[in-house]
Each structure stands twice: as C-alpha cells, then as structure tokens.
Amino acid sequence: MTQSLPHLESHHQSVTWLDCWVNEVNHSDDPMRRRKLIFLGSDTFFSQAVLRHLVQVGALIMRVMIPSLPFHVEAGFPVPQRQPHGLAAICDSLGIPVETIDPTNPDSLCVLLSRLDTELLFSVCFPKVLTLDELRVPTLGAYNLHPSLLPAYRGPMPLFWQFHAGEQRMGVTLHRITRAIDQGPIMAQQSITVAAGLSEAVVLADLAQIGARMIDELAGISGTMPAHAAPGGAGHGSYYSWPVREDFSVGSDWSAERAYRFMSGTAALGVPYRIEIDHTVWMISRALSFEPEGTLDSGLVKIDESFYLQLSPGVLHVQWADQV
C-alpha cells in the first residue's frame, strides 16, 4: 500500500488497526471471502470516483443506493463536481442495480436494507444521517469513507475547509458509522502531501483510489469486526458545515501560499474571492501564482486585469474580477 499516485508530491501510509486485522486474518486458518456490499452514494465527484475504483479492484457491489432529492445547501450555492444522475448512469453502464431512496419516507432505507439481508454497508457522501434501526441491519457493520484525517474536518464538505486553512497534508478515513457524525471508530486512515496549486477534483481523485482500496480490504475480512478499533476522536477535532459565500474571503494576514492553495483548490466552485487591501475591497476571480517571500512597495500593484497583493508573508498574483 505504498504505490505512488499521480499528482502527489509524496504519499504516506498511516499504520492503522485495519492493517493489523487484515494481516491477522490472512495468516489465520479461517480463509477470507469477498463479501457483498451495499454502497450508499450521491452524485458528487468523490462518490462516483470511489465507486469506479471499487469496480476496478473487483469489489462485489450488491446494490447502490442514491437519494431522490439533491443536497440541502445554501440556495444558489454550487456543489462541486456534481453531475445530476451521474452515479445512476455509472451503475447502468456497469450493470449494478440502483435503488433511489426517498428521504421523506423515514422507513424506506431500513426496509430495503432488511430485504437485501445486508452484511456490509458503506456510505460515501450519502446526504442522510443513518438512524439506529438502519445501523443495526448490516450484520458486519456500516462504515463511512470521509475525505479528511478524522477527527479533524468533520462535516459535509471537508476539502473546502482544508484548502481554506492552507493544509499541505490531507487524507481519507474509513470509520464505523455511529449516530455522532464522523465520530465512529476509525478502521483505516491514510494521508497524502498535496502540492500547492492542485484543484479539489485532483485531490479527491487520488483520495478516492486510496479509499476504495480501504473499503475492498475491509469487505474481504471474514467474520465480524472486533470492537477495539481506534476511537474516532469524539469530542475532539473540528466540525465545519456547508460554506457560505462569506467564507470566500481571503485575509490580508494570510500567507501568499495559503491564499494560493485556497483559491486553486476551490476555483471550480466559480465563486469570486474578496480581499481588503488598504481599506479597499477587491474581487478576485482566480489565483495565478505566488512568491512565498516576495515583497512589494505597496499593498497592491495592478497590471491590466491582474494584480499583485502583498500578503503576510509573500506576494500573490491574481486575476482581477471587479472592484466593490
């Protein structure tokens, strides 16, 4: 599990409880068998990419379930890389049965899972908090794949907030689902070092490949999962909800690298960025480059439709959008 992936400066394996359990089962007298799994997904890029990789590694996907209604987000706010009916189209092309879940019917998912005699359930960007009755149905447990290093960045859109903070190290976590959001026992976790300037789609594509391998390994384990998996950090870490347009503000006290990472990572959302320099608010469409230790004679130097901003530290070169 140390193969190099595209787009990454480096690739780090976090030693996890799941790795030890897989090795233990591999050397036991009880042979592993691949177990059929239920996949709860959505039309997000991450969910689609994970499903494609699961098919490539030969996972036995019994059924894919998707919501009949879109995500609940701020009115008019774009969900990144979302293609309506994209997951259903992938399943249709691969011959995987699809069920549409009506979120207004509180019993629909539980009834369907019971009818399918579900052993393993995996959720990837499924926009519903599972009930206790739903969690009791899978005999070998219900698990969630989350694109952050839990317990940090719990919540529905973790990569936005990691780019917002200028994180250089990101990752993916497979954990058991509990009623506490993103706080169940961690089964596997892996980190990557992200180069400055990468988009959210590029990072998610790499995390999806890693996460699909985690799911496939857990699905191959024979027997129920022991209860002594590493805790998910209940009461610690951080939680962020959906971002709003005010969260696209860049502080003049940010480093140029942090601002560049943030704007490069979230540019696909198409929301202009705001920054106040010398008591004037400027609108930025995208970041072009940065000099980590650069300095300017003034806070802003404008050239045609681009300009250079003095941040702390460094200089950020951006595309001008409009002035407020």
N, C-alpha and C positions, 0 to 999 in steps of 0.2 A: 504494500500500500504506500509505496514511496515514489511511484512513477511521476514524472514531471508532466504538468499540464500546460497547455498554451496560455499565453498572456500573463503568466505569473513570474515575478522576479524569483521567488523561491516557494517551496512547498513543504509544509511542516505537518508531521503526523503527531497528534496528541495521543499518548498512551491512555486507553480507556478500559473501563470494565468490560465492554463488549468484546474487545480484542482478546482479553484473557479468557472469557467464557467460550468464544469460538475455538480457541486453541484447546481448551479443556475438552470440549465436545469432540473435536477432531481426533483426539487421542483416546477417547473412551471406547467402550465396547458397543455403545449404542450408536449405530450409523445415522448420519444426518439424512434427512429427506427434505426436499424443497416443498415448502408449504404454500398453499394457495393464499393469496392476499386480496383484501379489498382496498381500493385506492380512493380516498376522498380528495377531490381536487377542484380546480377552478380554471378560469381562462387566463390566469396570469402566466407570464413567461416562465417563471420558476416551476410552477406546477407542470406545465407542458414539457419542459426540458427534463424534469425528473422522470416523468412517465416514459419519454422516449428512451432515456438511458436504461431504465428498468427493463424495457423490452429488449434492448441490445444485449444486456447481460443475462437474459434468459429467465427473468423472474416470472413466476406463474401468477398472472393477474386474473383473478376470477371475475371481478366486476369493477367498473369505475363509476363513481357517483359524483354528480355535479349539482350545484344549486340552480333552481329555476329562475332566481332573481339575481341581479347584479350586486356587487359590493355596495355597502352603505358608506358613502364618503361625502365630504362637503360638496354641495351642489356645484356642478361645473368643474370640479377638480379632476384632472385626468389620472386614471390608474395606469401605471407604466406597463408598456408592452402587453396590453390586454387586447386579445382578439376575440370578439364575440363568437361563441360556438367553436372556438379553436380546439379545445380539449375533446369535444364530441367528434369533431372532424378527424382528429388523430386516431381516436378509438375506432371510428368507422373504417379508416384505411387499414388498420391493423387487425380488424375483426374482434375487437374487445367489446363485450356487452357494456352498455351505458345505461345508468338509471338517473333520472332527474328527480332531485329531492325538492319538495315544496316546503320552504321554511315556515309557511303559515300553518302547516299541519304538524303539530308537535310530535306526533307518533309515527310519521311516515318513515323516518330513517330507522327507528328502533324495530319496527315491524319488518322492514326489508332485511336488515341485518340478521334478525332471528330466522327468517325464512331461508336465508342462504347458509345457515349453520356456520357463521363466520368464525374463523380461527384467529386470523391476524388482520388488523385494520391499521392503515397508515394514512395520515392526513398531511397534505401539502397545500398550504394556502386555502384551506377549506373555510369559508367565512361563517362558521357556526360553532359556538361553544357546545361541546357534547354534554348531554345530560348523564346522570349517574346510571340510568337504565340503559342508555346507549353504550356506555363504557363497560357495562357488565356483560354484554353479549359476546364479544370476541373472547374465545376461551384462552388464547395465548396473549391477549392484551391489545390495547390500542396505543399507537405511537404517532408522534408528530415530528416532522422534519422542519427545522427553523433555521433560516439563514443568518445566524449570529452565534457568537460564543456565549451561550447562556451561562449564567443568569443575566448577562448584560444584554441590553436592547431587546427586551421582551416587547411584544406588541405586533400590530398588523403590517408595518412597513419598515422593517429594521434596517435595510440597506440605506434608505434615505437618511436616517439619523446617524449611521456610521459615517457616511460621506459628509454630513453636516458637521460632525465632530473632527473631520480630517483624519479618521483612523487609517493607519497603514497596515494594520493586521485585522483581518476579518475571518469569518469561518462559518461552519454549519454544525448544528447539533441535532442528534436524534434522541428524543426523550419520550418517556411514557406519559400519556395524557392523563391529567388529573383535572379536577374542577378548577384549580387555580391555574390561570392562563400562563402557559410556558414555564411552569414551575415543577413539572414532574421529574422523577428520577432520570438522570442522564445515562443513556446507553452507549453513546459514541459521540465524539466531538473531534473536529479537525480544523486546523487553522491554516491560513494562507497569508502571504505577504503580498499586498496589492500595490502595483506601480502607480505613481501619480499620473492622472490623465485618463484612466480607464473608465468606461461607462458602466452603469449598473447592469446592463444586459450582458456585458462581457464577464463581469464578476459572477453574476448569477449563473451563467452557463457553466463556469468551472465548478461552482459550489454544487450545482445540480448533479454533475458527474460524480463528485465525491459522495453526495448524499444518497444517490441511487445505489452506490456500492454498499453503503451502510445498511440500507433497507434490505438489499438482497442477502447480505450476510446474516442479518437477524432473522430473516424469513427462512434461512436454511438451518437454523438451530432446532434440534429435536427436543421436545419437552417444553414445559413452562419456564418462564424467566424467573430466576431467583429474586428475592425481594431486597437483596443487599446492594442493588445498583447505586451508583454515586448520586447523592441528592442534587436536585436541580437548582438549589440556592434560594429556596423560599424565604422571602423576607429580605433578600439581598439583591444586588444587581440594579437594573434600571428598567423602566417601562415607558414606552412612548406610544401615543395614539397616532391617528392619521395626521399628517402635517397639514397645515393651512397655509394660505398664501403669504402670511406674515413671516413664516418660517424660511422664506427665500431671501431674507435679509442677510447681508454679509457685514460683519463688524469691521470697522477700521482698525480695531485692535487685534484682528486675526493675523496670522502669518500669511504670506502670499501663497505658500504651499497648501495650507488648509483651504483657503478660498478656491484655489485652482482644483484641488481634489473634489471639493463640494460641487462646484459648477460643472466639472467634467462628468462627475458621476450621475448628476440629476438633470442634465441638459435635455434628455429625451422627453421630460415632462412638459417642456415648452413654456414654462413659467418664467418671466423676466425676474432678474435679481435686483435688489435695492441695496445701495450703499450710500452713506452720508460722508462726504469729504468736504472739509472747510465750510460746514454749515449748509451745504447744498446736497440734495438727494439726487443721485444719478441712477438711471435704469440700465442694466447690463443684459445683453442677450446671451452672451457666452464668453467663456474664458479662452484665451488664445495661447498663453504661455506664462511662465513666471520665472523670476530670478530670486532665489532664496535669500541672497544677501545684498540685493540691489538697493540703490538709494536714488532719490530724485531731489531736485532743488525745491520743489513744491509738492503739495499733496497730490496733484493731478496734472498730467501733461496730455493734452488732446491732440491727436493727429488724424485728420479726416474723420472716419467713422469708428476709429479705435482710439483708446487712450490707455495711459499707464497710471496705475494707482500706487501710491506709497502706503504699504501696509506695515505691520509690525511683527517680525521684520520682513523685508523683501519687497519686490515690485511685481505687481500683477498686470499683465497686458490683456485687455478685454475688448470685446466688440461693443460699441455703443449702441444702445437701443433708443432711449429718449430721455429727456430731462424733465423732471417734475416742475 
